[in-house]
């Protein structure tokens, strides 16, 4: 009986350790738009980072990405990095980002990176703080405006100004 209890407690503690490790971002390497190597090292971040897993064909990505761009523009490039990690794609991500006016750092062919993080579909989104901890993960069908609000809150970026209502 004692052995069974010991095994059970070890199983619980290893599960807790795995859960704690899951909150830590993982290092990766990918190719940028021009083929240069991009390295992500969560132990040496200068600013928070959004890891956005997307594909050119994904309608949900097309809906979410302007919201991420709004946060990125409001925060400023000196205060936030956004990596658009292209996965499960045979389109032209460079042209797609340019056409959409999105200024993210493109990481091409990011399927291995997505696999590291357990990202199965698009869009996947993680916010990593300066210490390398994942502080936000887009869950399932979170609406784009809810994702934007969550990013703004965690980054301390003010909410977008609402357009003024015309006087009647």
C-alpha positions in Angstrom: 0.0 0.0 0.0 2.9 2.4 0.9 4.5 1.7 -2.5 1.2 2.5 -4.2 0.9 5.8 -2.4 4.5 6.7 -3.1 4.0 6.0 -6.8 0.8 8.0 -6.9 2.5 11.0 -5.2 5.4 10.8 -7.6 3.0 10.8 -10.5 1.2 13.9 -9.1 4.5 15.7 -8.6 5.8 14.9 -12.1 2.5 16.1 -13.5 2.8 19.3 -11.6 6.4 19.8 -12.9 5.2 19.2 -16.4 2.5 21.8 -16.0 5.0 24.3 -14.6 7.4 23.6 -17.5 4.5 24.1 -19.9 4.3 27.8 -18.8 7.9 28.4 -19.9 8.6 29.4 -23.5 10.9 27.2 -25.5 13.8 28.4 -27.6 13.6 28.0 -31.3 15.2 28.9 -34.6 13.5 29.7 -37.9 14.0 31.3 -41.3 12.9 34.9 -41.8 11.3 36.4 -44.9 14.6 36.9 -46.6 16.0 33.5 -45.5 18.1 34.8 -42.5 18.0 32.8 -39.3 15.8 34.1 -36.5 16.5 32.9 -33.0 14.1 33.1 -30.1 15.7 32.6 -26.7 13.3 33.0 -23.9 16.2 33.3 -21.4 17.4 36.5 -23.1 14.4 38.5 -24.2 14.6 42.3 -24.4 10.9 42.8 -24.5 7.7 40.7 -24.4 6.9 38.7 -27.5 3.8 37.4 -29.3 4.1 34.1 -31.1 1.4 34.0 -33.7 1.0 30.7 -35.5 -0.9 31.4 -38.8 -1.4 30.4 -42.4 -2.2 32.4 -45.5 -5.3 30.4 -46.2 -6.8 30.7 -42.7 -9.9 33.0 -42.4 -9.6 33.1 -38.6 -6.0 34.3 -38.9 -7.2 37.0 -41.3 -9.7 38.1 -38.7 -7.3 38.0 -35.7 -4.2 39.5 -37.3 -5.5 43.2 -37.5 -6.2 43.0 -33.8 -2.6 41.8 -33.1 -1.3 44.6 -35.4 -3.3 47.2 -33.4 -1.7 46.1 -30.2 1.7 46.0 -31.8 1.3 49.5 -33.2 0.0 50.8 -29.9 2.8 49.2 -27.9 5.6 50.1 -30.4 8.4 48.1 -31.8 10.7 49.0 -28.9 8.3 47.5 -26.4 7.0 44.3 -28.1 8.1 41.7 -30.7 5.6 39.9 -32.8 6.6 36.7 -34.6 4.2 35.6 -37.3 5.1 31.9 -37.5 3.8 30.5 -40.8 2.6 26.9 -40.5 0.8 24.3 -42.6 1.0 26.5 -45.6 2.1 26.5 -49.2 1.0 30.1 -49.9 3.2 33.2 -50.1 3.4 34.6 -46.5 5.6 37.5 -47.5 3.2 38.8 -50.0 0.2 38.1 -47.7 1.7 40.2 -44.8 2.7 43.0 -47.2 -0.8 43.0 -48.8 -2.4 43.2 -45.3 0.0 46.0 -44.1 1.2 43.9 -41.2 4.6 44.6 -39.9 5.3 41.4 -37.9 8.6 39.5 -38.1 7.8 36.6 -40.4 9.1 33.1 -39.6 8.6 30.8 -42.6 7.9 27.1 -42.4 7.3 27.1 -38.7 5.7 23.6 -38.4 8.5 22.3 -36.1 8.1 25.3 -33.8 4.4 24.8 -33.7 5.0 21.2 -32.8 7.3 22.2 -29.9 4.5 24.3 -28.4 1.7 21.8 -29.1 0.0 24.1 -31.6 -2.2 21.9 -33.8 -4.2 24.5 -35.8 -4.4 28.1 -36.7 -4.4 30.7 -35.4 -2.4 29.9 -32.3 -1.2 32.7 -30.1 1.1 32.9 -27.1 2.3 36.0 -25.2 5.7 35.5 -23.6 6.8 38.0 -21.0 10.4 39.3 -20.7 11.3 36.5 -18.2 10.3 33.9 -20.8 7.1 32.8 -19.2 4.0 32.2 -21.3 1.5 34.6 -19.7 -1.4 34.3 -22.2 -2.5 31.6 -24.6 -5.3 32.1 -27.0 -7.8 29.3 -26.2 -10.0 27.7 -28.8 -12.4 30.1 -30.4 -11.5 33.3 -28.4 -12.9 36.2 -30.5 -10.3 38.5 -32.0 -11.5 41.5 -29.9 -11.2 39.4 -26.7 -7.7 38.4 -27.7 -6.8 42.0 -28.4 -8.2 43.1 -25.0 -6.3 40.3 -23.2 -3.0 41.3 -24.9 -3.5 45.0 -24.1 -4.3 44.2 -20.5 -1.3 41.9 -20.0 1.0 44.4 -21.8 -0.3 47.5 -20.1 -1.3 49.0 -23.5 -4.3 51.3 -23.3 -7.5 50.2 -24.9 -8.1 51.4 -28.4 -10.0 54.7 -28.6 -13.6 54.3 -29.7 -14.6 56.4 -32.6 -16.6 59.4 -31.5 -20.4 59.2 -32.1 -21.7 61.9 -34.4 -23.8 64.4 -32.6 -27.5 64.4 -33.4 
